Structure formats: structure tokens, C-alpha cells
Amino acid sequence: MTHERDEALFRDAIRAARAQPPAEAGEDLLARVMADADRETVLRVRDMRGASRRSALAAFWAALGGWVAVGPMTAAGMAGLWIGLAPPVGLSGLSQGVLGAQTVEVPLLGTEMLAGLEEAP
Amino acid sequence: MSVPPLQDCPSDEALLAAYARGDRAAALALSRRVLPRVLAQAQRMLGDAAEAEDVAQEAMLRLWRIAPDWEADRARVTTWLYRVVANLCTDRLRRSRRGLALDAVPEPEDGSPGAAAVMQDDARRAALRAALADLPERQARAVALRHLEGLPNPEVARIMDESLRTVESLVARGKKGLIARLRGRRAELGYDDDA
């Protein structure tokens, strides 16, 4: 008896829920759903473009050899620049011994390049 | 590789794949096809049209997001949507614990037997949702899919990605739990225990 009453209780509640008139999927809801679909398409295209740009940079970096190659190359360049700007004391004696006593001066900017500027208004 | 014309592959999965390739018409066709069922499922579980629309929109948004990664042989779109809607609805019911106060059921405008029956049905729906909100989540989903949606257990098992035996157990325990929660409200729900 109790079992039957429980079953009726459950069955009636389910029937009431299923009997509720279904909401209609109106044009307003459809428009919102499609707006979401459009937005997701735009975001996806943007992500794909960003990813392809990133992969082009990554390919360029890999062609250079990555950090393993570029790191020592940069260090050597910096060292050369430093030696050029402030040569160690013994270096000029060494170079004169190797290349001879003749000193050659090379101007960084040719004087002819500055000549025209002197008369500029 | 040439893409077959849409009319030759009108399955939900083909429409979703076409949308992932940028075909807006495919998204529209898929929405028109599945949205009414998605909305109806949400409405049966939540009993509120506005909330059901929110859930339907959210479920469709998740579908658009997964579209590029969809594996056609993994699942059917409808199966996936059943799961997402059931999850979203049980989450909402549990968060708000709403629908639960029978006092919230509106009074009928007249005293006719028809109006009383409508009110009684409203009260039973509210009590059912209160009980669902109170059940453990997996039981609530299993019972809703089995009894509110009327799906067979093997289909519920596919939707929930559980074994058939597990689903049978979840449905049985869920139903028992619902009855236990409804039993205390017999009088409110219009049952005369002396009869």
C-alpha cells in the first residue's frame, strides 16, 4: 500500500513536470545564439592569425639557431665592441709588434661628409 | 580534399563541422534543429522559461566553442547536448535551491476545479524541483534524463558516460531519494492519506 502511494506520488510529480507547456524557441533566442556563433567565429579566426604570426617568428628564431647560437654570437660581438672602444694597455704594443710601427688613423666620419653641413642655413 | 555540399551531409555533426569551417548557414540550420529540444529539456528541469533560455543559450555557446575540436566519431551532438543541459540545470537548481518553496506557487485566479488542478500541478512541479536540487548531482541527472526526458537507461548511460549498471543504480537511488523528499509533503501536494 505504501509502495503504491509512493509510486503515485513520484508518477504524478513527473507527469506534472512533463505536462508543462514547452517554452518556444523564439527568434529572439535564435538571434542571441547566432550572435554567439558569429562571435566565436571571429575569435577563432583571430586566434588562428595570431598563432600563425607567432609560428613565423618562431621559425625565424629557429633558423638563426635559437639561444644556443645567438647567445655566444651576441657575447662575442659585445666583447669586440668593448675592445674597440677601450683597448687594453698591452694591445697597442702587441699590434705594433705584429703589424709594424706604422700607425694608421681611420676617421669614423669622413670630413667631406661634414663639409656640406657647415654652410647649411 | 573537396568538401561535400551541405545537402548531402545534413547530420548534426556535419553541420557542426561546416560551422567550424566558417559556414554560418550551417550554424543557423543546426540551431533551428536542436534548439527547441534543448530548450524543452531545460524547461522541464527548471520550470522557468527565462532560466531555460539562459541554459539553452549557454549550451549552444559551449557547442560553438567545441566545434573546431569536435571528433565526429566521438559522440553525437544531441547526446552531448543532453549531457551539457542536464549538468547546467542541476548546477542551477543546486545553486539557487529554488522552486522549492511551495508558497511561491501562485494562487489560482478563480476557485474552479480546473484552476485548483493547475495549482496542484504547479505545486507538484515545484516540489519535484526542490527534491531534485537536494539530491546528489549524478542521481539528479540520471533521474531527470530517465524520467523527465523519458530516455532508456542505455541512452542515459551514453549521455552520462557511465556504465549501464552504474546508471541503473543512480536512477534507482535517485528515485528513492526523490520519493523520500516528496513523502513529507503529501498533504501540501493534494494527497489525502485517509483515502
Interface residues (C-beta under 8 A of the other chain):
Chain A: R5 D6 A8 L9 F10 D12 A13 I14 A16 A17 R18 A19 Q20 P22 A23 E24 A25 L29 L30 R32 V33 M34 D36 A37 D38 E40 T41 R44 V45
Chain B: Y19 G22 R24 A27 L28 S31 R32 L35 P36 L39 A40 Q43 R44 G47 A49 A52 E53 A56 Q57 M60 L61 W64 R65 A67 P68 Q120 D121 D122 R124 R125 A127 L128 R129 A131 H147 L148 G150 K175 L178 I179 L182 R183 R186 L189 Y191 D193
